[in-house]
Amino acid sequence: MAAVALGLGGCAPSPAPETGSDALWSIERWKAEGADAVLIDVRKEADYASGHLPGARQIWRNDIESTAYPYGGMAADAGRMQAVMDSLGVQPGQRIVVYDGVGGCDAARLWWLLQVYGHDEVVLLDGGPKAWLHGGDDLETALPEAPARGGFQFTAAPEPELLATVADVQAAAGNGVTLIDTRTPDEHSGRRMKRGAVRAGRIPQSVHYNWGNAVDLNGISTMKSVNDLRWDLEQAGVDLNTPLITYCHTGVRSAHTTFVLRELLGATDVSNYDGSWTEWSHLEHLPLVADQPVNPAL
């Protein structure tokens, strides 16, 4: 079996934070309890082919996106999600373990969508390939055969409350809802406009919390401690006891913050604005705030 050389062979991986949540698995827990689960790698095909965890099956963002909108990044509907999971060999009610190469950001988008439509047996694998290599294990480069279809169906109760629409965001102003912009500081200020948007800036009254603050991106991409997560969010002006709506550019990074708020910090009223800045910027009647002009060099 082909393998990728170790990154930091022989070192023990950092443990997952003590959260009391079963939604974030360490590498050790995956090895101990993952035999009956389906492992999904949420990265581009080239990244997957260059080295993935043994037995992982691969999808990418466009596999779980809708093409029914004039802008990209919107969530696929339940029927498409069911077909994708079926093609990966997932059986009804089977546990799914997801990872990516960017601290759980893309994996959290899949976690969020599965929860919304009614599959609650899904967890994030903390650290993904970096943590796997750090523990002294090899990655595979051999590409597996396509799995047999698993007859996947959504069997748990859907959770539409995890999904925020543009109408929900409009109604949030002045109603005690904390709106959290999880993009970079340059995006929040209007200095940078990513491809897909048509206006730069932020939604009025949103506080800023860069999603990546939750992850040790300079290390092995595992989550920071619960105490650090809570402190960072409080410093950003987030009150965990209020209703919370997260957004970013297309609802990917904000799905990660939704996971952190709900699964690691215990917030009970959290939703992710699917359209996020891409949709908001396209709807020209909606207001925005921009502190700086766009810098085309960014």
C-alpha positions in Angstrom: 0.0 0.0 0.0 1.4 3.4 -1.0 2.1 5.8 1.8 3.3 9.3 2.5 6.3 9.8 4.6 5.8 10.9 8.2 5.8 14.6 9.1 6.9 14.4 12.8 7.3 10.7 13.3 7.0 9.3 16.9 5.4 12.4 18.4 2.2 12.0 20.3 -0.7 14.1 18.9 -2.1 16.9 21.0 -5.3 15.7 22.7 -8.7 17.1 21.7 -10.0 19.8 24.1 -12.0 18.7 27.1 -15.4 19.7 25.9 -17.9 17.1 27.1 -18.9 16.8 23.5 -19.0 13.7 21.4 -18.9 15.7 18.2 -15.1 16.2 18.1 -13.0 13.0 18.0 -9.3 12.8 18.5 -7.1 10.6 16.4 -6.9 8.1 19.3 -10.6 7.9 19.5 -10.9 7.3 15.8 -8.5 4.4 16.1 -10.4 2.9 19.0 -14.0 3.4 17.9 -14.0 4.1 14.1 -14.2 0.6 12.8 -17.9 0.8 12.0 -17.9 4.5 10.8 -17.4 6.0 7.3 -14.5 8.3 7.1 -14.9 11.2 4.7 -12.1 13.5 3.4 -13.4 16.9 2.4 -10.6 18.1 0.2 -10.0 18.5 -3.5 -9.2 15.3 -5.4 -5.5 16.3 -5.9 -5.0 16.9 -2.2 -6.7 13.6 -1.4 -4.6 11.7 -3.9 -1.4 13.2 -2.5 -2.2 11.5 0.9 -5.3 10.7 2.9 -6.1 8.7 6.0 -6.5 5.0 5.4 -9.9 4.1 4.2 -11.1 7.6 3.7 -13.6 8.4 1.0 -13.4 11.8 -0.8 -15.8 14.7 -1.6 -15.3 18.4 -2.2 -17.4 21.5 -1.7 -19.0 21.5 -5.1 -20.4 18.1 -4.4 -22.6 19.5 -1.7 -23.5 22.9 -3.3 -26.6 24.0 -5.2 -26.4 25.3 -8.8 -29.9 26.9 -8.6 -28.8 30.4 -7.6 -27.1 33.2 -9.6 -24.3 33.1 -7.0 -22.3 30.1 -5.8 -21.8 28.4 -2.5 -25.4 27.8 -1.5 -26.2 24.5 0.2 -27.3 21.5 -1.8 -30.9 20.3 -1.1 -31.7 17.2 1.0 -32.1 15.1 -2.2 -28.7 15.9 -3.5 -27.1 15.4 0.0 -28.8 12.0 0.2 -27.5 10.9 -3.2 -23.9 12.0 -2.3 -23.9 10.1 0.9 -25.4 7.1 -0.8 -22.6 7.2 -3.4 -20.1 7.1 -0.6 -21.5 3.9 0.7 -23.0 5.4 3.9 -25.9 3.4 5.4 -28.9 4.9 7.1 -28.0 5.9 10.7 -24.3 5.1 10.2 -21.8 7.2 11.9 -19.8 9.6 9.7 -16.4 11.0 10.7 -15.2 14.0 8.6 -11.9 15.8 8.2 -10.1 18.2 5.9 -6.8 19.9 5.6 -7.7 23.3 7.0 -8.5 22.9 10.6 -12.0 21.4 10.1 -13.4 24.3 8.2 -14.7 22.4 5.1 -15.5 19.3 7.2 -17.7 21.5 9.4 -19.7 22.6 6.4 -20.6 18.9 5.7 -21.3 18.3 9.5 -23.7 21.3 9.4 -25.6 20.2 6.3 -26.0 16.7 7.6 -27.4 18.0 10.9 -29.8 20.4 9.1 -31.3 17.6 7.0 -31.5 14.9 9.7 -28.3 12.8 10.1 -27.0 13.4 13.6 -24.4 10.6 13.6 -21.6 12.8 12.3 -18.4 14.0 14.1 -15.3 16.0 13.2 -11.9 14.4 13.4 -9.7 16.9 15.2 -6.5 17.9 13.3 -7.1 15.6 10.2 -4.0 14.6 8.3 -1.6 16.9 10.3 -2.6 15.2 13.6 -2.4 11.8 11.9 1.1 12.4 10.7 2.1 14.0 14.0 1.2 10.8 15.8 3.6 8.8 13.7 1.3 7.3 11.2 1.4 7.2 7.4 -1.1 8.6 4.9 -2.3 6.5 2.0 -1.9 7.5 -1.7 -3.6 4.5 -3.2 -7.1 5.4 -4.5 -9.8 3.0 -3.3 -12.4 1.5 -5.5 -15.8 3.1 -5.5 -17.8 1.8 -2.6 -21.1 0.0 -3.0 -24.1 2.2 -2.4 -25.3 2.2 1.1 -29.0 3.0 0.7 -28.5 6.2 2.7 -31.5 8.1 3.9 -32.0 10.8 6.5 -33.5 9.1 9.5 -33.1 11.5 12.4 -35.2 14.7 13.0 -34.0 17.5 10.7 -32.7 20.7 12.5 -33.8 23.6 10.3 -33.1 25.9 13.2 -29.4 25.5 12.4 -30.0 27.3 9.0 -30.4 31.1 8.8 -31.9 32.7 5.8 -31.4 36.3 4.6 -34.8 37.1 6.1 -33.6 35.8 9.5 -30.6 38.0 9.3 -32.7 41.1 8.4 -35.0 40.4 11.3 -32.0 40.0 13.7 -31.3 43.7 14.0 -32.6 45.1 17.2 -34.0 41.8 18.4 -31.2 40.7 20.7 -29.5 38.5 18.1 -25.7 38.5 17.9 -24.6 38.4 14.3 -21.0 37.1 13.9 -18.8 37.8 10.9 -16.3 34.9 10.8 -14.2 36.2 7.9 -10.8 37.8 7.9 -10.3 41.4 9.3 -9.7 42.7 5.7 -13.0 41.2 4.5 -14.9 42.5 7.5 -13.6 46.0 7.0 -14.2 46.0 3.2 -10.6 46.2 2.3 -10.8 42.8 0.6 -13.6 41.5 -1.6 -13.4 37.8 -2.5 -14.5 36.4 -5.8 -18.2 35.8 -6.0 -19.2 39.0 -4.1 -20.3 42.2 -5.9 -19.9 44.6 -2.9 -17.4 44.8 -0.1 -18.0 45.3 3.6 -20.0 43.6 6.3 -23.6 43.3 7.5 -24.5 46.1 9.8 -24.2 45.4 13.6 -22.2 42.3 13.1 -19.3 41.6 15.4 -16.0 40.2 14.1 -14.5 36.8 15.1 -12.1 35.2 12.6 -13.0 31.5 12.5 -9.3 30.5 12.4 -8.8 31.8 15.9 -10.4 28.6 17.1 -7.7 26.4 15.6 -4.0 25.9 16.1 -3.3 26.6 12.5 0.4 27.0 13.1 0.6 23.6 14.7 -1.3 20.4 13.8 -4.7 22.1 13.2 -6.4 20.9 16.3 -9.0 22.9 18.2 -7.8 25.3 20.9 -8.9 24.7 24.5 -12.5 25.5 25.6 -11.2 28.2 27.9 -9.3 29.9 25.1 -12.3 29.6 22.7 -14.7 31.1 25.3 -12.3 34.0 26.1 -11.7 34.8 22.4 -15.4 34.9 21.7 -16.2 37.0 24.7 -13.5 39.5 23.7 -15.1 39.7 20.3 -18.4 40.7 21.9 -20.2 37.3 21.6 -22.7 36.5 24.4 -23.3 32.8 24.3 -26.6 33.3 26.1 -28.1 35.3 23.2 -29.4 33.9 19.9 -26.4 33.7 17.5 -26.2 33.8 13.7 -22.8 33.2 12.0 -21.8 34.2 8.5 -18.7 34.4 6.3 -18.4 34.4 2.5 -20.4 31.3 1.5 -21.3 29.7 4.9 -18.2 27.5 5.1 -16.0 29.2 7.7 -19.1 30.2 9.6 -20.2 26.5 9.8 -17.0 25.9 11.7 -17.8 28.7 14.2 -21.3 27.2 14.4 -19.7 23.9 15.4 -17.5 25.6 18.0 -20.4 27.5 19.5 -22.8 24.7 19.7 -20.7 21.5 20.2 -17.7 22.8 22.2 -19.2 25.8 24.1 -22.7 24.6 24.5 -24.6 27.5 23.0 -28.2 26.4 22.4 -29.4 28.9 19.8 -27.0 29.0 16.9 -27.6 29.2 13.2 -25.4 29.6 10.1 -26.4 32.0 7.4 -26.1 29.9 4.3 -25.9 32.7 1.7 -23.5 34.7 3.8 -21.7 37.7 2.3 -22.0 36.4 -1.3 -25.8 36.5 -1.2 -26.0 39.7 0.9 -23.7 41.6 -1.4 -25.8 40.5 -4.5 -29.0 41.9 -3.0 -28.4 45.6 -3.7 -31.2 46.8 -1.5 -29.6 45.4 1.6 -27.4 47.8 3.7 -23.7 47.3 4.4 -20.8 48.9 6.4 -17.3 49.4 4.9 -14.6 51.0 6.9 -12.0 50.9 4.1 -12.0 51.0 0.3 -11.3 47.7 -1.5 -7.6 47.1 -2.2 -7.4 45.2 -5.5 -4.0 43.9 -4.6 -5.4 41.7 -1.8 
